[in-house]
Amino acid sequence: MTVLDRKEESQIVDLLNEGVETGVFPGAVLLVAVEGEVLFIKEAGVLSSASPQISTKKNSIYDLASLTKPFAATLSVMRLVDRGVIHLDSTLNELIDDSIPVDKRDITLRLLLCHSSGLFDWKPYYQDLIKYDQEKRKDVLRQHILNEPLAYKPGKDFKYSDLGFMLLEWIIEEASGKKMDEFLIQHFYEPLKLTRTFLMKNGAVFNLDEVAATEACPWRKKLIHGEIHDDNSWALGEYSGHAGLFGCAEELYIILNMLREHYYSKRHDFFKPETVQAFFKRQNIAKESTWALGWDTPSITGSSAGEFFSQNSVGHLGYTGTSAWMDLEKDVMVIFLSNRVHPDRENIMIRKFRPRLHNMIMKRVLVI
């Protein structure tokens, strides 16, 4: 088992503190695991500049933003595929009991998961959604997506798409007969004994001293704290397939390690190992795409994972400043949670900081 000495730990902590001091983020939590064992978990900074006396803790809860895609939507789809309820090459016309426009009928589950569906990346639907009664908004959103023109022919290119994962939530509901949060609680979060991982619904009550604040939002005209940061998801009044998951580093590790153990065929209770192996495999459907199924893989240059994660790695980023990467060849996991959007989403210093952090970790863990 790899062990970091005090000097190596101190260097990583110093870099986290540098991130706080230079304004990359107000606070962060970093967890590193090797061969499935947690090697290092440290915190730095504060949860909100509005309450500088409240320090970040190891179990602080963050708005995970697009980590919702792998840790909620993809996890649900993986279970349904594993049990044979749905199939990766089933089409929208087969998966959704609704009138699907001709140009979208042949979009498959696989294409949605690897961002080659032809759908646009993002649209400001919240501007229209807030005009409707809240209980009608998700149906309105889904019809908006179905009525959108395609950005390109399905399967012929790739574009990272929130819209595709909004449709995945719908597919999960149709296939399981449950809301996505209920499905996840039943099949994953409760069996794994997770108590600080949840899909947010606006109006939920919990201790804000445990939750990282995000943006001082110009259109909501308030500091976002204990609410979903993503505009479209917030307008829905709850999570969607693309955003709305909240959680802490320790519990993301539990989920990721569960997947790791299935990938290596060390357990078979949640999935068949071959299902996890299939979802972690880069699809290569579109030229230059790095996407597996619901997970990204490192690009040759400029990866957020840095220089030392192998090509046999999977990971994902969240807009608020969160990320998770797992090297399946070197058996290393790095979970990094921050609220870099607090108080302003225009702060993009994390783009340079994150690969630097990953490089430092890998050099010390693997003695590169």
N, C-alpha and C positions, 0 to 999 in steps of 0.2 A: 504493500500500500504506500502510495506517495505521501510524503509529509513535508510541509513547509516549515522552515525554521523561522525564528522570530524576525530575522532581518528581512526575509522574503515576504512574510505577512505584513511587516511594517511598510515595505515599499508599495504594496498594493493599497493599504489603507491610506498612505500618503497621496497616492494618485486619486483616490476617491475624494479625499479632503481638498485636493487641488481643484477637482471638478466643482466642488461647492464654492471655494474661494474665488474662482475665476468666472463664476456665473454660468457654468454649463448646466447646472441644475441646482435647486435649493437643497435637495436631499436625495439619497439613493440607498438601495440595499443590493448587495452583491453576494451570490451564492455560487460556489464552485464545487463540483463533485467529480471524483475520479473512480472508475470501476464501481460506480453505483454508491459510493460512500461520500458523504458530505465532508469535504476537506476544509472548507472555509466559508463562513458567512459573517459579513460585517455590514455595518450601516454607517451613514455619514449625513450630516446636515439636519435640516428641519423639514416638517411636513408642509408648512405654510409660512410665508413671510409675514402674514397677518398675525401669526401666533409664534413668534421666534423662540418662545420658551418651551415649545413642544418639540422635542428631538425625535428624529426618525428612530424606529426600533426595528429589530430583526424581523418581527412579524407585522410590520406596518402594511396597511392595505393600500394598493394602488389601482387606479383606473388603468386596466391593461390594454385598452383600446383594441388594436387589431390582433392582439394575442387571443382575442375572442375567436378568431378564425380557426387556428389549430386546436386551442384548448377547450372549445365548446362546439362550434359547428362541425369541424372536421372529425372530432372525437365521436360525435353523434352519428355522422354519416358512416364512419368506419365501423361502428357497432352494427348498424343496419345492413351494411354490405357483408360484414362477417357472418351475420345470421341469415343471409340470403333473402332478406326482405326486399332489398333493392339491389341493383347491379350497376357497376361503373359505366357501362355503355348503354344504359337505359336513357331514353330521351325525355325532354320536358313533356312532350305529348303523352308519354307513358307514365310519368311520375306525378303530374299535377292534374287534378280533376277540375280543369277549367278550360276555357277556350284559348288556346295558345296560338298567337299569330304565326302565319306560315313561315316567316323568316327565322323563327325561333323554335319550331317544332322539333328539329333534329339536333338541337344543342343537348349534349349528353352530360351526365353527372361528372364524368371524367373531365370534360372540358371546363365545367364550372370550377372544379377543384384546382385545376392547374392554370387558371386564368387565361384560357384560350377560347372562351365562349363567344367572343365577338361583342360582348357588352362593354359599354363605356366604363371608365374607372370610377367616376363619381359624378353626381349631380346634386345641386342644392335643393333637394326635394323639401327640406324643412320649411322653406319660404312659402310653399303651398300647403303643406300638411297642417300647419298651425291654424289654418282657416276652418278645419273640420273638427267635429266632435272627436275626442280622443279615441273612443272605441271603434271609429271608422278609419282611423289613419293608416293602419297596417294594410288593410284591403286597398285603400287608395294608393299607397306606395307601390304595392305589387302590380297594380294595373298600370301605373306610370312606367314601371320597368318593362312590362310586356309591350307597352305601346312605343317605347323608345326605338328609334332607328338603331341598327347595329353600327358599331365603329369599324368593323371589318368582318370578313366571312369567317364563321366559326371554324376553328382548327387551323387557320392559315396565318395566325400571328398570335401575339400575347399582349395583354394589357392588364396589369394588376387591377382587380375590380371589386369594389365594395358591392356593386349591384349584383354580381354573381352570388355572393354570400348571403345577400338578402333573400335571393331565391332559394338558396340551400336551406335556410330556416323553414321556408314554406314546404319544401320537399320533406324535411324531417317531420313536420307536423302531419303531412298527408300520410307518410309511411308508417309513423308510430301511433298516430291517433292521440298524441300528447303535445303540449307546449314544449318547446325546447328546454326550458329550465326544469320542468318536471321530469323530462326524459333523462337529463344529465344527473339530476339528484338521485333518481332511482337506480341508474345503471353505473354511475361513477362516483359522484361526490359523496353520497352517503356510504356506499361500500368502502371507499377509501378514507372515510372518517374526516372529511374536509369540513372545517367549520368557518373558514375565513375566505372561501372562494364562492362567488355567487354572481348570478346574472341580475343586474340592477333593474329595479322598477322605480320610477320617479315617485318620491314620497316615502321611500323606505326609511325607517328610523334606526339609527345606530350611532355610536359614539364617534363624533367627528374628530376627536383627538387621536383616533387610530387610523385616519384616512388622509392620504396626501391630497392637497388641493391642486387644482389644475389652473385653467386660464381665468384672468379677469376679462370676461367676455363682453365685447363691445355691443353686441345686439341683445344679449340677455340682460345686460347692464348690471352685472354682479360678478363676484368671484365664484367660480364653480368649485364647490366643495361638497362631496357626498352626492353629486349628480353626475350623470354621464356627460363626458366632455364632447363626444361626437355629436354634431349638430343634428344630423338626420335621425340618429337613434334617440336623442333627447326629445325631439319633436314627436316621436312615436309614443313617448311616455314610458318606454321600457327598452330593454336590450333588443338587438336584432342579430342576424347571423354574422354581421361584420364587426360589431362593437357592442360594449355594454357589460363585459365581464370585468369583475373586480376580484382581486386576490392578493396573496402575499407570496414571497419568494419560496418559503418553506413548503407551501402546498403545491405550487407549480412544480417544484422538484418531485413531489410525490407522484404527480401525474406523469411527468416526463420519465421518471425512473420506472414507473409501471410499463410505459411503452417500450423503454429500453429493454426491460427484462423479457417482454414478449418478442421483441426483435431478435434477441439472442437465444430464443427458445428456452428460456429459463422458467417461464410460466405460461399457462394456457387458459387462465380463468376468464379474463375479460375478452380476449381475442385469440384466434388462431395465429401463430407466429407469422405465417405467410401473408396474412392480411396486413399486419403492421409493416412487414418488409415491402409489400406492394405499394403502400401509401408513402413510404419513405424513398421510393425510387424516382429519380428524375425522369420526367415523361418524354422529353425531347420531341414534343409534337410540333412546336414552332421553332424555327431557327433562332438560336441564341437565348432561348428561354431557359431559366435555371429552375423552374418550378417542378416540384414533385406534386403529390396530391394533398393540398391544403398546407403544405410546408414548402419553404424555399430551400435551396442548396447554395453553397458559396459560388459566386462568380469568380472567374479566373483572376481578375484584377478589381480592386476597389470594393471588396466585400466588407460588409459591416462586421463580419466575423474575424477580420484581420488576415494576416498572411499565413497562419500556421494551422488553421482548421483544414482537414483533408477534404477532398471532393466528396467523400462519403460522409457528409455531415448534413444535418437538417436544422432549420431554425426559422425564426420569424421575428419581425419587428412590430412594435406598437407606436402609433403616432405620438402618444403622450411622453415617450421616452423609455419604453420598456422593450425588452428583448429576451429571447431564449435561444441558445445554440447548443447542439449536441453532436459531437464528433463520434461517429459510430465505428470508426477505425481505431482511433486513439482512446476511445472510451472516456471522454471528458464532457462534462456539462457545465455551461455557464449561464446563469439566470441573472439578469441585471434589470432592476426596476428603478426608475427615476420619474420625476415629474418635470421634465425639462420645459414643458409648456407653461409653467407657472413662473411669472404671471403673464407671459406673452408667447404665443405660438411661433412668433417670428424668430425666436432663439433657436438656431440650428447648429450651435457649437458641438452638439453631441455627435454629429456626423464624423467629425475628426476624432473626438474623444473615444467613442466606442471601439473602433478597431485598435486604437492605441492600448486600451484596457485589455482587450482580448489578446493582443500580442504579448503584453507583459505577463498575463496569466499563463499562457501556453509556454512561454520561455522558462518560467519558474517551475511549472508543473511537469513539463516534459524535458527540462534541462536542454533546451535547444541552443 
